[in-house]
Amino acid sequence: IPDSVVSIGWNAFIWFGAGAMACALIASVMSFCGHRKTTAALSISATLILLTFIVGLWTTLDRPPLRTTGETRLWYSFFAMISGLATYLRWGYKWIIPFSSILSSVFILLNILKPEIHDQALMPALQSPWFIPHVTIYMFSYSLLGCSFIIAVYSLIRRNGMQEEDKMLKSADTLVYIGTAFLTLGMLSGSIWAKQAWGHYWGWDLKEVWALITWLCYILYIHLRILRKGQAKVWWILLIFAFAC
């Protein structure tokens, strides 16, 4: 890795964050103008800018940047861009890029405006080796399920024809299937982590209970879709409710 990358620290994040947001903003405009290749190129550029900073910070810290609040938000912004770009490239929804760009920019701005969270270390119990896979799996899952949420909101507000409705449902299904799979892996890794940290796999605290409720909502959606029970409106409402959970 070049020395210029190795020396990257939080003091340089404002430049990387601003560059990523600028690319994402222009990509959002280009998506509505119908410039697919330009949109994809700018979105990829925004993602690569964040990835460069993550790699540089990782090397500088000599550990994965997943211990502090600022580092966690950095990954949220990164995965939000990836999920939005993947959804756009797969199904061509021009409004998904602005959604993912705004979501990512919120976390970037929080890191720029609140530099005190960059070194805000997590409590000792959260510094387990299981923290890294657990958090990254969950964040990736949330980014995919977030895309299914915006598809549900869009479809519920705007009345589509049968063909368009079917396309929307199939794309939401794919996102939910993959997102729920990662959500399940996240819960399993979290239970193993809890066993090591606190001596039991499940404690029925509020965070665990709401994680279970969220998981059950998405499992219910998957079963209803497989059995073809209910109408599209019911499925969209369930997706919105699940993401709210």
Secondary structure, DSSP 8 states (H G I E B T S, - for coil): --HHHHT--GGGHHHHHHHHHHHHHHHHHHHHTT-HHHHHHHHHHHHHHHHHHHHHHHHHHTS-S-SBHHHHHHHHHHHHHHHHHHHHHHH--TTHHHHHHHHHHHHHHHHHH-GGGTT-B--GGG-STTHHHHHHHHHHHHHHHHHHHHHHHHHHHS---HHHHHHHHHHHHHHHHHHHHHHHHHHHHHHHHHHHHHSSS----HHHHHHHHHHHHHHHHHHHHHHT-S-HHHHHHHHHHHHH-
